[in-house]
């Protein structure tokens, strides 16, 4: 309870910058550790990820297409854990690392363009729908954390999500992306490539201590908002609100 109280107080601190994400820049040291341990305590399996190195990536891949946005190890699904001792060990050993959370284990994530996410959040809040944790990925995405579909008894009713395992496909699927088993998203307070204090961040808008909603309670509002957002884009004829194919 004490950790949850301190975490809630941190979220209520004044923020500045696009989407309120500048506050994540101050989440260093103990504050950063507390944010990640709070996510683990909420049941989000976490694993170390690469971090920005200037405008590039800390990984050894030349011309990394997704700098600072991917796990360090190919075994990230096996490594992902909620064990606070392991998470703390990673934090101390890799002080600059970003962290990802593996989806489809304890939670899924509905990943949408930020303008659509804000519109949907307003609609859901006005309707009295309980929204779970929400994170902003500056400057252009929002993440809605939900309960997971898990692994149905009938495997024909399950699909894997490869979109974020291959993040370079984001340009092909700019609408709603449903991260389930086999995928991951960055956790706050991850840093993205940029110029010093102006570099974009991943930050909590609504914290991980909130109960996870059924994804279907959010889906209609999110898909409607994504469709409206796609229709307002000059190049909307090339994009769908839902990824219709790969």
C-alpha positions as CSV (number, residue, x, y, z in Angstrom):
1,X,0.0,0.0,0.0
2,X,2.9,2.4,0.8
3,X,4.4,1.8,-2.6
4,X,1.1,2.3,-4.4
5,X,0.5,5.6,-2.5
6,X,4.0,6.9,-3.4
7,X,3.5,5.9,-7.0
8,X,0.1,7.6,-7.2
9,X,1.7,10.8,-5.7
10,X,4.5,10.6,-8.4
11,X,1.9,10.5,-11.2
12,X,0.1,13.6,-9.8
13,X,3.2,15.7,-10.0
14,X,3.0,18.7,-12.4
15,X,4.1,17.8,-15.9
16,X,5.2,19.7,-19.0
17,X,5.9,19.0,-22.6
18,X,3.8,17.1,-25.2
19,X,1.5,14.6,-23.6
20,X,2.9,15.3,-20.2
21,X,5.9,13.0,-20.9
22,X,8.7,15.4,-19.9
23,X,8.2,14.3,-16.3
24,X,9.5,10.9,-17.3
25,X,12.9,12.6,-17.9
26,X,13.1,13.2,-14.2
27,X,12.4,9.6,-13.4
28,X,16.1,8.7,-12.8
29,X,17.6,6.7,-10.0
30,X,15.2,5.8,-7.2
31,X,12.2,7.3,-9.0
32,X,12.9,5.2,-12.2
33,X,13.4,2.1,-10.1
34,X,10.1,2.7,-8.3
35,X,8.2,3.1,-11.6
36,X,9.5,-0.2,-13.0
37,X,9.1,-2.1,-9.7
38,X,5.5,-0.8,-9.5
39,X,4.8,-2.2,-13.0
40,X,6.3,-5.6,-11.9
41,X,4.2,-5.5,-8.7
42,X,1.1,-4.9,-10.9
43,X,2.0,-8.2,-12.6
44,X,3.6,-6.9,-15.8
45,X,6.4,-9.2,-16.9
46,X,9.4,-7.0,-17.7
47,X,12.7,-7.5,-19.5
48,X,15.7,-5.2,-20.4
49,X,15.7,-3.4,-23.7
50,X,18.1,-1.3,-25.7
51,X,18.5,2.4,-25.0
52,X,19.2,5.4,-27.1
53,X,22.8,6.3,-27.9
54,X,22.6,9.8,-29.4
55,X,20.2,9.4,-32.3
56,X,21.1,5.7,-32.6
57,X,20.8,2.6,-30.5
58,X,22.9,0.9,-27.8
59,X,22.7,-2.4,-29.7
60,X,25.5,-3.6,-32.0
61,X,23.2,-3.7,-35.1
62,X,24.4,-1.3,-37.7
63,X,21.6,1.0,-38.8
64,X,19.1,-0.4,-36.2
65,X,15.7,0.4,-37.6
66,X,14.1,0.7,-34.1
67,X,16.7,2.3,-31.8
68,X,15.9,2.0,-28.1
69,X,12.7,0.2,-28.8
70,X,13.6,-3.5,-28.8
71,X,14.6,-6.1,-26.1
72,X,18.3,-6.7,-25.5
73,X,18.0,-10.5,-25.7
74,X,16.3,-12.7,-28.3
75,X,15.1,-14.7,-25.3
76,X,13.1,-11.7,-23.9
77,X,9.9,-13.8,-23.6
78,X,11.7,-16.3,-21.4
79,X,13.5,-13.6,-19.4
80,X,10.4,-11.5,-18.7
81,X,9.6,-11.6,-15.0
82,X,7.8,-9.9,-12.2
83,X,10.4,-10.9,-9.6
84,X,11.4,-7.6,-7.9
85,X,14.9,-9.0,-7.1
86,X,15.7,-9.8,-10.7
87,X,14.2,-6.4,-11.9
88,X,16.3,-4.6,-9.3
89,X,19.4,-6.5,-10.4
90,X,18.9,-5.5,-14.0
91,X,18.3,-1.9,-13.0
92,X,21.5,-1.7,-11.0
93,X,23.6,-3.5,-13.7
94,X,22.1,-1.6,-16.7
95,X,21.3,1.9,-15.4
96,X,20.6,3.3,-18.9
97,X,18.5,0.4,-20.2
98,X,14.9,0.8,-21.3
99,X,12.5,-2.0,-20.3
100,X,9.8,-3.8,-22.2
101,X,6.8,-5.7,-20.9
102,X,5.8,-9.0,-22.6
103,X,2.2,-9.0,-23.6
104,X,-0.1,-11.9,-23.8
105,X,1.0,-13.3,-20.5
106,X,-0.7,-11.1,-17.9
107,X,-2.0,-8.3,-20.1
108,X,-2.6,-7.2,-23.7
109,X,-2.0,-3.7,-25.0
110,X,-4.1,-1.7,-27.5
111,X,-1.7,0.7,-29.2
112,X,-3.2,3.6,-31.1
113,X,-2.2,7.0,-32.6
114,X,-2.1,9.6,-29.8
115,X,-4.9,11.9,-31.2
116,X,-7.2,8.9,-31.5
117,X,-6.2,7.7,-28.0
118,X,-7.0,11.1,-26.5
119,X,-10.4,11.2,-28.2
120,X,-11.3,7.7,-27.2
121,X,-10.2,8.3,-23.6
122,X,-12.5,11.4,-23.4
123,X,-15.4,9.3,-24.8
124,X,-14.8,6.4,-22.4
125,X,-14.4,8.7,-19.4
126,X,-17.6,10.6,-20.2
127,X,-19.4,7.3,-20.5
128,X,-18.2,6.1,-17.1
129,X,-16.2,3.2,-18.6
130,X,-13.4,2.0,-16.3
131,X,-10.1,2.5,-18.2
132,X,-7.0,0.7,-17.0
133,X,-3.4,1.8,-17.2
134,X,-2.6,4.1,-20.1
135,X,0.9,5.2,-21.3
136,X,2.0,7.9,-23.8
137,X,4.8,7.2,-26.3
138,X,5.9,10.7,-27.3
139,X,5.2,12.2,-29.7
140,X,2.5,10.1,-31.5
141,X,1.2,6.9,-29.7
142,X,-0.9,5.9,-26.7
143,X,-0.9,2.5,-25.1
144,X,-4.1,1.1,-23.3
145,X,-3.3,-1.8,-21.1
146,X,-6.0,-4.5,-20.8
147,X,-6.7,-8.0,-19.5
148,X,-5.2,-10.6,-21.9
149,X,-7.0,-13.0,-24.1
150,X,-4.4,-15.5,-22.9
151,X,-4.3,-18.9,-24.6
152,X,-7.9,-20.1,-25.5
153,X,-8.7,-23.8,-25.3
154,X,-9.3,-23.7,-29.0
155,X,-6.0,-22.6,-30.7
156,X,-8.0,-21.7,-33.8
157,X,-9.5,-18.8,-31.8
158,X,-6.0,-17.4,-31.0
159,X,-3.7,-15.3,-33.1
160,X,-0.1,-14.3,-32.5
161,X,0.9,-10.6,-32.7
162,X,4.0,-10.0,-34.8
163,X,3.6,-6.3,-35.3
164,X,5.7,-5.1,-32.5
165,X,8.1,-8.0,-32.7
166,X,8.9,-6.4,-36.1
167,X,8.4,-2.7,-35.1
168,X,9.5,-1.4,-38.5
169,X,6.0,-2.5,-39.7
170,X,4.5,0.4,-37.8
171,X,4.4,2.6,-40.9
172,X,2.3,-0.1,-42.6
173,X,-0.1,-0.4,-39.7
174,X,-0.5,3.2,-38.3
175,X,-3.9,2.5,-36.8
176,X,-4.9,0.3,-33.9
177,X,-2.4,-2.5,-33.1
178,X,-3.4,-5.3,-30.6
179,X,-0.3,-6.6,-28.8
180,X,-1.0,-10.1,-27.4
181,X,1.1,-13.2,-27.1
182,X,4.5,-12.9,-28.9
183,X,4.6,-9.1,-28.6
184,X,5.9,-6.4,-26.3
185,X,5.7,-2.7,-25.6
186,X,8.1,-0.3,-23.9
187,X,7.4,0.5,-20.3
188,X,7.7,3.9,-18.7
189,X,10.0,5.7,-18.1
190,X,11.8,4.5,-21.3
191,X,13.7,7.0,-23.4
192,X,13.6,7.4,-27.1
193,X,16.3,8.8,-29.4
194,X,16.4,12.6,-29.5
195,X,18.3,15.7,-28.5
196,X,19.1,15.7,-24.8
197,X,16.3,17.2,-22.7
198,X,13.9,17.4,-25.7
199,X,14.2,13.6,-26.3
200,X,10.8,11.9,-26.3
201,X,9.8,9.5,-23.5
202,X,7.4,6.8,-22.6
203,X,5.4,7.9,-19.5
204,X,2.3,6.8,-17.5
205,X,-0.8,8.8,-18.0
206,X,-2.8,6.4,-15.8
207,X,-0.7,4.2,-13.6
208,X,-0.3,0.4,-13.6
209,X,-2.0,0.0,-10.2
210,X,-5.3,0.4,-12.0
211,X,-7.4,-2.8,-12.6
212,X,-7.1,-4.2,-16.2
213,X,-10.3,-3.9,-18.2
214,X,-11.6,-6.4,-20.7
215,X,-10.2,-5.2,-24.0
216,X,-13.7,-5.4,-25.6
217,X,-15.0,-2.6,-23.3
218,X,-12.5,-0.3,-25.0
219,X,-12.3,-1.6,-28.5
220,X,-15.3,0.2,-30.0
221,X,-14.3,3.6,-28.8
222,X,-10.7,3.0,-29.9
223,X,-11.5,1.7,-33.4
224,X,-14.0,4.5,-34.0
225,X,-11.4,7.1,-32.9
226,X,-8.8,5.5,-35.1
227,X,-11.2,5.4,-38.1
228,X,-11.9,9.1,-37.6
229,X,-8.2,9.9,-37.3
230,X,-7.4,7.9,-40.4
231,X,-10.1,9.8,-42.3
232,X,-8.6,13.1,-41.3
233,X,-5.1,12.2,-42.6
234,X,-4.2,13.5,-46.1
235,X,-3.0,10.1,-47.0
236,X,-5.9,8.2,-45.4
237,X,-6.7,6.1,-48.5
238,X,-3.4,4.2,-47.8
239,X,-4.2,3.5,-44.2
240,X,-6.8,1.5,-42.2
241,X,-7.8,2.0,-38.6
242,X,-7.3,-1.7,-38.1
243,X,-4.4,-3.7,-39.5
244,X,-6.2,-5.7,-42.1
245,X,-3.3,-7.8,-43.2
246,X,0.5,-8.3,-43.1
